[in-house]
């Protein structure tokens, strides 16, 4: 059964959602509820109706599922920040724009449907909102984070900002600048103040950091979250919220699309560097890669793989099994 629900956030905006109510709870008198969050600024259905498909399958298995629209999205009242580009709204979401609405939704969901165990799940911006909410809401027992962005995405990023993040492209840029040393026209541009000096300095600084890091203590270079974020343009709030939640010994499932641009960033900096230095966290984490899948899981087999992994993880990790 699917029930419409409305409630007000702290600003008095009326928010709209759908609750999927199972015919019978999977755990008898105990009820497991999943608040399935929107992917960024897209409404509660999600691209390819993915959230609807996930919710209905979970409901068939005896789970309660909430899908709601935060303020300014879908059928809910309120407004998102105006006079800014969409990319800047993404950045605000990654910084916690929708957290308070999510906590309010958790309040209503838990109270009205007598939820005993609460899990947050979401794709992209919804994954980040899930993690930031879990840092503040102790009722959250587990997280399903699908293609969570660990870098900050904003329209304000310039060429120099992107170069400073590092990676293969920045390495290539450095050698491109080196080759220009031997070109007369490059020197003319440089001395006539036509060069992009900020970009040039960013690329040089990136190369120097990479070079000197080889001689630094391994812990200083990669063990420090602050250094990792500064060197690679990562979101400090991601690491702060992750550490806060995982230290409570609660489980997290990360699902990654093999053909999503954020997956390489996640694997290179979170899996290979951060988790390697904090391997004791692995007891509470599962990471599953869906080969060839894109960010919105267009193909039926990708959707099924995602849903199957989610169901398997919840059945294994739920403390009220």
C-alpha positions as CSV (number, residue, x, y, z in Angstrom):
1,X,0.0,0.0,0.0
2,X,1.2,3.5,-0.8
3,X,0.0,6.4,1.3
4,X,0.5,10.1,0.7
5,X,1.8,12.1,3.6
6,X,2.3,15.8,4.2
7,X,4.1,17.6,7.0
8,X,5.7,20.9,7.7
9,X,9.4,21.7,8.1
10,X,10.8,24.2,10.6
11,X,10.1,27.1,8.2
12,X,6.4,26.1,7.9
13,X,6.8,24.8,4.3
14,X,4.5,21.9,3.6
15,X,6.4,18.9,2.4
16,X,4.9,16.0,0.4
17,X,5.9,12.4,0.4
18,X,4.8,8.8,-0.2
19,X,5.0,6.0,2.4
20,X,5.2,2.4,1.2
21,X,3.5,0.3,3.8
22,X,4.0,-3.5,3.7
23,X,1.2,-5.9,4.2
24,X,3.3,-7.5,6.9
25,X,6.4,-6.3,8.7
26,X,9.4,-8.5,8.0
27,X,10.2,-8.7,11.7
28,X,6.8,-9.2,13.3
29,X,6.2,-6.3,15.8
30,X,9.4,-4.6,14.9
31,X,9.5,-2.3,11.9
32,X,12.4,-1.4,9.7
33,X,12.0,1.9,7.8
34,X,14.1,3.2,5.0
35,X,14.0,6.9,4.2
36,X,14.9,6.9,0.5
37,X,16.2,10.4,-0.4
38,X,16.1,12.3,-3.6
39,X,19.1,12.4,-5.9
40,X,20.1,16.0,-5.5
41,X,17.4,18.4,-6.9
42,X,15.4,15.7,-8.7
43,X,12.2,14.8,-7.0
44,X,11.2,11.7,-5.1
45,X,10.7,9.4,-8.2
46,X,14.3,9.8,-9.4
47,X,15.6,9.3,-12.9
48,X,14.3,6.1,-14.6
49,X,11.8,5.9,-11.7
50,X,14.6,4.2,-9.7
51,X,13.4,5.3,-6.3
52,X,9.9,4.0,-7.0
53,X,11.3,0.6,-8.1
54,X,13.6,0.3,-5.1
55,X,10.8,1.3,-2.7
56,X,8.3,-1.1,-4.1
57,X,10.7,-4.0,-3.9
58,X,11.7,-3.2,-0.4
59,X,8.0,-2.9,0.6
60,X,7.4,-6.4,-0.9
61,X,10.0,-7.7,1.4
62,X,8.3,-6.2,4.5
63,X,10.1,-2.9,4.9
64,X,8.5,0.5,5.3
65,X,9.8,3.1,2.9
66,X,9.4,6.9,2.8
67,X,10.1,9.0,-0.4
68,X,9.6,12.7,0.2
69,X,10.4,16.0,-1.5
70,X,12.4,18.5,0.5
71,X,11.7,22.2,0.3
72,X,11.6,23.7,-3.2
73,X,11.7,20.3,-4.9
74,X,8.9,18.3,-6.6
75,X,5.5,18.8,-4.9
76,X,6.8,20.4,-1.8
77,X,6.5,24.1,-0.9
78,X,9.5,26.4,-0.2
79,X,12.3,27.6,-2.5
80,X,15.8,26.6,-3.3
81,X,18.4,29.3,-3.4
82,X,17.8,31.6,-6.4
83,X,20.1,33.7,-8.6
84,X,22.6,30.9,-8.6
85,X,23.6,28.2,-11.1
86,X,22.5,24.6,-10.6
87,X,26.0,23.5,-9.8
88,X,26.1,25.9,-6.9
89,X,22.9,24.3,-5.5
90,X,24.6,21.0,-5.8
91,X,27.4,22.4,-3.7
92,X,25.0,23.6,-1.1
93,X,23.3,20.2,-1.0
94,X,26.8,18.6,-0.5
95,X,27.3,21.1,2.4
96,X,24.0,20.1,4.1
97,X,21.2,22.2,2.6
98,X,18.6,19.5,2.9
99,X,19.6,18.0,6.3
100,X,17.0,19.7,8.5
101,X,14.2,18.7,6.2
102,X,15.4,15.1,6.3
103,X,15.5,15.1,10.1
104,X,12.0,16.4,10.1
105,X,10.9,13.7,7.7
106,X,12.6,11.1,10.0
107,X,10.6,12.5,13.0
108,X,7.3,12.0,11.1
109,X,8.2,8.7,9.7
110,X,9.4,7.2,13.0
111,X,6.5,8.5,15.0
112,X,3.6,7.9,12.6
113,X,4.7,4.5,11.5
114,X,6.3,3.3,14.8
115,X,9.6,2.6,13.1
116,X,12.1,0.7,15.3
117,X,15.1,0.8,13.0
118,X,15.8,3.6,10.7
119,X,18.0,3.4,7.6
120,X,18.8,6.3,5.2
121,X,19.5,5.7,1.6
122,X,20.1,7.9,-1.4
123,X,21.9,8.4,-4.7
124,X,24.4,11.2,-5.3
125,X,23.2,14.3,-3.4
126,X,20.8,12.1,-1.6
127,X,23.7,9.9,-0.4
128,X,25.5,13.0,0.9
129,X,22.4,14.3,2.6
130,X,22.0,10.8,4.2
131,X,25.5,10.8,5.6
132,X,25.3,14.4,6.9
133,X,21.9,13.7,8.5
134,X,23.2,10.5,10.2
135,X,25.9,12.6,11.8
136,X,23.1,14.6,13.6
137,X,20.3,12.0,14.0
138,X,21.3,9.2,16.4
139,X,18.2,7.2,15.3
140,X,19.9,6.3,12.0
141,X,21.0,2.7,12.3
142,X,22.5,2.2,8.8
143,X,23.3,3.9,5.5
144,X,23.1,3.0,1.9
145,X,25.2,5.5,-0.1
146,X,24.9,5.2,-3.8
147,X,27.5,7.1,-5.9
148,X,28.2,9.5,-3.1
149,X,30.3,12.5,-4.3
150,X,33.3,13.0,-2.1
151,X,34.5,16.1,-3.9
152,X,32.8,19.5,-4.0
153,X,31.1,20.4,-7.3
154,X,30.5,24.0,-8.0
155,X,30.1,26.3,-11.0
156,X,32.6,28.7,-9.3
157,X,35.5,26.4,-9.9
158,X,37.9,27.9,-12.3
159,X,40.5,26.3,-14.6
160,X,43.1,26.8,-11.8
161,X,40.9,25.3,-9.2
162,X,40.4,22.2,-11.2
163,X,44.1,21.9,-12.1
164,X,45.0,22.2,-8.4
165,X,42.9,19.1,-7.6
166,X,45.7,17.1,-9.3
167,X,45.4,13.8,-11.1
168,X,46.4,12.7,-14.6
169,X,45.0,15.9,-16.3
170,X,47.0,18.2,-14.0
171,X,50.1,16.1,-14.6
172,X,49.6,16.5,-18.3
173,X,49.1,20.3,-17.9
174,X,52.4,20.6,-16.1
175,X,54.3,19.1,-19.0
176,X,52.4,21.2,-21.4
177,X,53.6,24.3,-19.6
178,X,57.1,22.9,-19.6
179,X,57.0,22.5,-23.4
180,X,55.9,26.2,-23.7
181,X,59.2,27.3,-22.2
182,X,60.8,26.8,-25.5
183,X,58.2,28.8,-27.5
184,X,58.8,32.5,-28.1
185,X,55.1,33.3,-28.2
186,X,54.6,31.9,-24.8
187,X,57.3,34.2,-23.3
188,X,55.7,37.2,-25.1
189,X,52.3,36.3,-23.5
190,X,54.0,35.9,-20.1
191,X,55.8,39.3,-20.1
192,X,52.9,41.1,-21.7
193,X,50.6,40.0,-18.8
194,X,48.4,37.9,-21.1
195,X,49.1,34.6,-19.4
196,X,46.7,33.0,-16.9
197,X,49.1,33.3,-14.0
198,X,46.7,31.8,-11.4
199,X,46.4,28.6,-13.5
200,X,50.1,28.5,-14.1
201,X,50.8,28.8,-10.3
202,X,48.2,26.2,-9.5
203,X,49.7,23.6,-11.9
204,X,53.3,24.3,-10.6
205,X,52.1,24.1,-7.0
206,X,50.3,20.8,-7.7
207,X,53.5,19.4,-9.2
208,X,55.6,20.5,-6.3
209,X,53.3,19.0,-3.8
210,X,53.3,15.7,-5.6
211,X,57.1,15.8,-5.8
212,X,57.8,16.6,-2.2
213,X,55.2,14.2,-1.0
214,X,57.5,11.3,-2.1
215,X,60.0,12.5,0.6
216,X,57.5,13.2,3.3
217,X,56.4,10.7,6.0
218,X,53.6,8.6,4.6
219,X,51.4,9.3,7.5
220,X,51.8,13.1,7.1
221,X,51.0,13.0,3.4
222,X,48.0,10.6,3.3
223,X,47.1,9.9,6.9
224,X,45.8,13.4,7.5
225,X,42.3,14.0,6.3
226,X,43.0,17.7,6.1
227,X,46.0,17.2,3.8
228,X,44.0,14.8,1.7
229,X,41.1,17.2,1.2
230,X,43.4,20.2,0.5
231,X,45.5,18.4,-2.0
232,X,42.6,16.8,-4.0
233,X,39.7,19.2,-3.5
234,X,37.7,16.7,-1.4
235,X,34.7,17.6,0.8
236,X,35.9,17.8,4.4
237,X,32.3,17.3,5.6
238,X,32.2,13.9,4.0
239,X,35.1,12.7,6.1
240,X,33.9,14.4,9.3
241,X,30.4,12.8,9.0
242,X,31.8,9.5,8.0
243,X,34.1,9.3,11.0
244,X,31.3,10.4,13.3
245,X,28.9,7.7,12.1
246,X,31.3,4.8,11.7
247,X,32.8,5.3,15.2
248,X,29.3,4.3,16.5
249,X,29.9,0.9,14.9
250,X,26.9,1.2,12.5
251,X,27.1,-0.3,9.0
252,X,27.4,1.5,5.7
253,X,26.9,0.1,2.2
254,X,28.6,2.0,-0.6
255,X,27.3,1.3,-4.1
256,X,29.3,2.6,-7.1
257,X,28.4,2.8,-10.7
258,X,31.4,1.6,-12.8
259,X,30.9,4.2,-15.5
260,X,30.3,7.2,-13.1
261,X,33.0,10.0,-13.1
262,X,32.8,10.1,-9.3
263,X,33.7,6.4,-8.8
264,X,37.4,6.9,-9.8
265,X,37.7,9.8,-7.2
266,X,36.1,7.6,-4.6
267,X,38.3,4.6,-5.3
268,X,41.6,6.6,-5.6
269,X,41.2,8.8,-2.5
270,X,38.8,7.2,-0.2
271,X,39.3,3.4,-0.8
272,X,43.0,3.3,-1.7
273,X,44.3,6.0,0.6
274,X,42.0,6.9,3.4
275,X,40.6,3.4,4.2
276,X,44.0,1.9,3.8
277,X,45.2,4.1,6.6
278,X,42.1,3.4,8.7
279,X,41.5,-0.3,7.9
280,X,39.7,-1.0,11.1
281,X,36.7,0.9,9.6
282,X,36.3,-1.9,7.1
283,X,34.5,-4.1,9.6
284,X,31.5,-1.9,9.2
285,X,31.7,-1.1,5.5
286,X,30.8,-2.9,2.3
287,X,31.6,-1.5,-1.1
288,X,30.0,-2.9,-4.2
289,X,30.8,-1.9,-7.7
290,X,28.2,-2.3,-10.5
291,X,30.3,-2.8,-13.6
292,X,29.5,-0.5,-16.6
293,X,26.5,1.1,-14.9
294,X,26.0,4.9,-15.4
295,X,25.1,7.4,-12.8
296,X,21.3,7.1,-13.3
297,X,21.3,3.3,-13.8
298,X,19.6,3.4,-17.1
299,X,19.7,-0.3,-17.9
300,X,17.3,-2.8,-16.3
301,X,20.2,-5.2,-15.3
302,X,22.0,-2.3,-13.5
303,X,18.9,-1.4,-11.6
304,X,18.3,-5.1,-10.6
305,X,21.9,-5.4,-9.4
306,X,21.6,-2.3,-7.3
307,X,18.3,-3.5,-5.7
308,X,19.6,-7.0,-5.1
309,X,22.7,-5.7,-3.3
310,X,20.6,-3.3,-1.2
311,X,18.3,-6.1,-0.2
312,X,21.1,-8.5,0.6
313,X,22.9,-5.9,2.7
314,X,19.8,-4.9,4.7
315,X,18.9,-8.5,5.5
316,X,22.5,-9.2,6.6
317,X,23.1,-6.0,8.6
318,X,19.7,-5.4,10.3
319,X,20.1,-5.8,14.0
320,X,16.4,-6.8,14.3
321,X,16.6,-9.8,12.0
